[in-house]
Each structure stands twice: as C-alpha cells, then as structure tokens.
Amino acid sequence: MSESPSEAVGAGGARADEVKKKGRPSTDKKPNVFARIALFVRQVVAELRKVVTPTRSELITYTSVVLVFVVVVMAFVTVLDFLIGKGTLWLFGN
C-alpha cells in the first residue's frame, strides 16, 4: 500500500511527477478567456445557491443592530466635530 513518490497524488488529482512548480499538472493549458468567464459564472451561481435567506426575526434583529451602530457612530462623530470646532474657535479666536 506504500506509494512511491512518483505515484503519490498531488493537488487536483495529478501525480507528483506531473505537477509543475506552480502546482498545476503539466498537461493543463490555461483556458481561453471565454472558458474562464464561463467558469467564473458557474462558480458565482454555485455560491449563490448556498445563500440562506434570513427569517423575519433575524432580519429585524440584523436591521436593529445596524441602526443602533449607525446612531452610536453618528453621536461619536457629532461630539468629536463639536469638540474640534470649539477647540479651533478657542485657538484661533472668533
């Protein structure tokens, strides 16, 4: 059951002696631009099939978390803007 190094299977199912330095089998050619675009579209569709739509309660929870976060950041920026404005007026006068 022990395999010699040349019979070991590498990345992508290729034997170790067929794999180039870049990790691709030596018999593979770079596909043309249309084949690469088609592969990309197939991969995008496959990923979109994995997406799970949130339930109504999850959606309400996520929305409230985002709104609270935005309000907190707005308050922080407002206070920072007020303090920088007061400091500038104090430093340079009216």
C-alpha positions in Angstrom: 0.0 0.0 0.0 3.0 2.3 0.2 3.3 4.5 -2.9 6.5 5.7 -4.4 6.9 9.5 -4.6 6.1 9.5 -8.4 2.8 7.7 -7.7 1.6 10.0 -5.0 -1.4 12.1 -5.9 -0.9 15.8 -5.7 -3.2 18.8 -5.9 -6.0 18.3 -8.4 -5.6 14.6 -8.7 -2.3 14.8 -10.6 0.6 12.5 -9.9 3.5 14.2 -8.1 5.8 13.8 -11.2 3.3 15.5 -13.4 2.9 18.6 -11.2 4.9 21.7 -12.2 6.4 24.1 -9.8 3.2 26.3 -9.8 1.2 23.3 -8.6 -0.7 22.6 -11.8 -0.4 19.4 -13.8 1.9 19.7 -16.7 -0.8 18.7 -19.2 -3.1 21.6 -18.3 -3.2 24.6 -20.6 -4.6 28.0 -19.5 -8.2 28.1 -20.7 -9.2 30.9 -23.1 -11.0 34.0 -21.9 -14.5 32.7 -22.6 -13.9 29.5 -20.7 -12.6 31.4 -17.8 -15.7 33.7 -17.8 -18.0 30.7 -18.0 -16.1 29.1 -15.1 -16.5 32.3 -13.1 -20.2 32.5 -13.8 -20.7 28.8 -12.8 -18.8 29.4 -9.6 -20.9 32.5 -8.8 -24.2 30.6 -9.4 -22.9 27.8 -7.2 -22.1 30.2 -4.4 -25.5 32.0 -4.7 -27.2 28.6 -4.3 -25.5 28.3 -0.9 -27.0 31.6 0.3 -29.6 31.2 3.1 -32.4 33.9 3.3 -32.7 35.2 6.8 -36.0 34.7 8.7 -38.2 37.7 9.5 -37.0 37.8 13.1 -33.3 37.5 12.1 -33.8 40.3 9.6 -35.4 42.6 12.2 -32.5 41.8 14.6 -29.8 42.5 12.0 -31.5 45.7 11.0 -31.8 47.0 14.6 -28.2 46.2 15.2 -27.1 48.1 12.2 -29.3 51.1 13.1 -28.1 51.2 16.7 -24.5 51.0 15.5 -25.1 53.9 13.0 -26.7 56.0 15.7 -23.7 55.4 18.1 -21.2 56.3 15.4 -23.2 59.4 14.4 -23.2 60.5 18.0 -19.5 59.9 18.4 -18.7 61.9 15.2 -21.0 64.7 16.2 -19.3 65.1 19.6 -15.9 64.9 18.0 -16.9 67.5 15.4 -18.3 69.8 18.2 -15.1 69.5 20.3 -12.8 70.1 17.3 -14.9 73.1 16.3 -14.8 74.6 19.9 -11.0 73.9 20.0 -10.5 75.6 16.7 -12.5 78.7 17.7 -10.6 78.8 21.1 -7.3 78.5 19.3 -7.8 81.0 16.5 -10.5 83.2 18.1 -13.8 84.5 16.7 
